[in-house]
Amino acid sequence: MKVEIACSLAARLRGLAGRDSFDGALLLVPCNDVHTFTMYRQIDIAFVAVDGTVLESLRDVPPRRRMRNRKAAAVIERFSSREWWPAAGDVLELSHSRDGRQFVWGGDGHESMPSVQ
């Protein structure tokens, strides 16, 4: 799955809000609290620990909601889809694509969540 990283405060606050479409998922780092108050569509959310373990996975979260997981170091979100989405307990690894222009999540990796400045 293609992943865009949002590590600045402004990018994390914006998230998927105001976007009509988005191909892939958005990784919010650091983050453990998200909302859908300005969303017009349902989204899928996964709270991820620092080691890449998915702590909690939520599908089809409607607008005007707030979700939090105090143990999360990051959150992955995307517009709701029937495509694969990580489940609680999955371990994810973030890696660069060959061209270096995007990040890709792969399953059952055991690397630490990247430190993004």
VOPAGU-2260 file (C-alpha; in pm, 1 decimal, decimal comma):
REM VOPAGU-2260
SITE   aa  ch    i         X         Y         Z
SITE  MET   A    0       0,0       0,0       0,0
SITE  LYS   A    1     137,4     342,5     -91,8
SITE  VAL   A    2     180,5     564,9     214,8
SITE  GLU   A    3     232,2     940,9     245,8
SITE  ILE   A    4     391,7    1059,2     569,9
SITE  ALA   A    5     250,7    1359,3     756,7
SITE  CYS   A    6     502,2    1460,7    1020,9
SITE  SER   A    7     455,9    1837,5    1051,1
SITE  LEU   A    8     191,5    1970,4    1286,8
SITE  ALA   A    9       1,8    2131,5     998,5
SITE  ALA   A   10       4,1    1812,9     788,6
SITE  ARG   A   11    -110,4    1600,2    1083,9
SITE  LEU   A   12    -392,1    1841,9    1172,0
SITE  ARG   A   13    -512,6    1845,9     812,1
SITE  GLY   A   14    -495,7    1469,9     762,7
SITE  LEU   A   15    -738,3    1367,5     490,2
SITE  ALA   A   16    -972,5    1661,0     557,0
SITE  GLY   A   17   -1052,4    1869,3     253,1
SITE  ARG   A   18    -932,6    1607,1       6,6
SITE  ASP   A   19   -1175,3    1472,2    -251,1
SITE  SER   A   20    -961,1    1168,1    -316,8
SITE  PHE   A   21    -639,5    1014,6    -193,9
SITE  ASP   A   22    -461,5     714,6    -341,5
SITE  GLY   A   23    -315,1     507,0     -59,2
SITE  ALA   A   24    -291,3     588,1     309,2
SITE  LEU   A   25    -164,5     870,8     526,0
SITE  LEU   A   26      76,3     798,9     813,0
SITE  LEU   A   27      52,8    1057,8    1091,9
SITE  VAL   A   28     371,6    1060,0    1302,9
SITE  PRO   A   29     371,8    1121,7    1598,2
SITE  CYS   A   30       0,1    1077,0    1661,7
SITE  ASN   A   31    -237,1     892,6    1893,9
SITE  ASP   A   32    -554,6    1098,3    1853,5
SITE  VAL   A   33    -756,5    1164,6    1535,5
SITE  HIS   A   34   -1092,9    1315,0    1448,1
SITE  THR   A   35   -1329,0    1312,6    1152,8
SITE  PHE   A   36   -1512,4    1638,4    1227,8
SITE  THR   A   37   -1428,9    1797,9     891,8
SITE  MET   A   38   -1462,5    1478,5     688,2
SITE  TYR   A   39   -1737,0    1411,2     437,8
SITE  ARG   A   40   -1652,7    1043,5     388,7
SITE  GLN   A   41   -1590,8     744,3     613,0
SITE  ILE   A   42   -1228,6     651,2     684,0
SITE  ASP   A   43   -1032,1     348,6     802,6
SITE  ILE   A   44    -793,5     407,6    1094,0
SITE  ALA   A   45    -514,8     199,1    1246,8
SITE  PHE   A   46    -331,7     297,0    1565,0
SITE  VAL   A   47      29,6     174,5    1552,1
SITE  ALA   A   48     287,2     124,9    1830,8
SITE  VAL   A   49     648,2     235,0    1799,4
SITE  ASP   A   50     753,3    -120,1    1701,4
SITE  GLY   A   51     501,4    -130,7    1413,0
SITE  THR   A   52     240,0    -343,3    1592,5
SITE  VAL   A   53    -116,8    -244,1    1510,1
SITE  LEU   A   54    -284,6    -174,4    1843,6
SITE  GLU   A   55    -632,7    -102,9    1716,2
SITE  SER   A   56    -796,0    -106,6    1373,1
SITE  LEU   A   57   -1119,5      73,3    1291,3
SITE  ARG   A   58   -1310,3      48,3     962,5
SITE  ASP   A   59   -1571,8     280,9     814,2
SITE  VAL   A   60   -1544,8     551,1    1082,3
SITE  PRO   A   61   -1812,8     810,7    1002,9
SITE  PRO   A   62   -1773,4    1191,0    1011,0
SITE  ARG   A   63   -1791,9    1382,6    1340,6
SITE  ARG   A   64   -1603,2    1128,9    1553,7
SITE  ARG   A   65   -1288,1    1138,4    1768,3
SITE  MET   A   66   -1071,0     832,4    1834,6
SITE  ARG   A   67    -769,2     797,4    2062,0
SITE  ASN   A   68    -526,7     527,6    2167,1
SITE  ARG   A   69    -278,9     651,5    2427,3
SITE  LYS   A   70     -29,5     372,6    2350,4
SITE  ALA   A   71      -4,6     460,8    1978,4
SITE  ALA   A   72     301,7     630,5    1831,0
SITE  ALA   A   73     140,9     677,9    1489,9
SITE  VAL   A   74    -188,2     653,3    1305,9
SITE  ILE   A   75    -257,5     532,2     953,2
SITE  GLU   A   76    -572,7     658,5     785,1
SITE  ARG   A   77    -731,9     630,2     442,9
SITE  PHE   A   78   -1070,9     676,5     284,7
SITE  SER   A   79   -1274,8     363,8     357,5
SITE  SER   A   80   -1220,6      80,0     115,4
SITE  ARG   A   81   -1282,6    -292,1      90,7
SITE  GLU   A   82    -910,7    -337,1      14,8
SITE  TRP   A   83    -676,0    -498,3     267,0
SITE  TRP   A   84    -634,3    -306,3     591,8
SITE  PRO   A   85    -415,9    -403,6     890,5
SITE  ALA   A   86    -584,1    -573,2    1185,4
SITE  ALA   A   87    -496,5    -544,1    1554,7
SITE  GLY   A   88    -185,9    -753,8    1621,7
SITE  ASP   A   89     -41,6    -719,9    1270,2
SITE  VAL   A   90     317,8    -599,7    1260,8
SITE  LEU   A   91     395,0    -352,1     983,0
SITE  GLU   A   92     721,1    -242,5     827,2
SITE  LEU   A   93     762,6      83,3     640,8
SITE  SER   A   94    1006,4      82,6     349,4
SITE  HIS   A   95    1093,0     299,1      48,5
SITE  SER   A   96     980,6     199,1    -296,3
SITE  ARG   A   97    1254,8     136,8    -552,5
SITE  ASP   A   98    1224,5     487,4    -694,2
SITE  GLY   A   99    1242,8     639,5    -345,0
SITE  ARG   A  100     934,5     854,7    -405,1
SITE  GLN   A  101     689,9     668,5    -184,0
SITE  PHE   A  102     675,9     449,3     122,4
SITE  VAL   A  103     514,8     107,1     124,3
SITE  TRP   A  104     372,7     -94,9     414,5
SITE  GLY   A  105     460,6    -461,4     416,5
SITE  GLY   A  106     331,2    -725,0     653,4
SITE  ASP   A  107     508,7    -916,9     930,9
SITE  GLY   A  108     816,1    -694,1     950,8
SITE  HIS   A  109     979,2    -638,7    1286,0
SITE  GLU   A  110    1158,9    -311,1    1226,8
SITE  SER   A  111    1094,3     -11,3    1448,1
SITE  MET   A  112     864,7     267,0    1336,9
SITE  PRO   A  113    1081,5     526,4    1163,2
SITE  SER   A  114    1171,4     841,0    1349,6
SITE  VAL   A  115    1049,7    1125,2    1129,0
SITE  GLN   A  116    1158,3    1480,0    1200,2
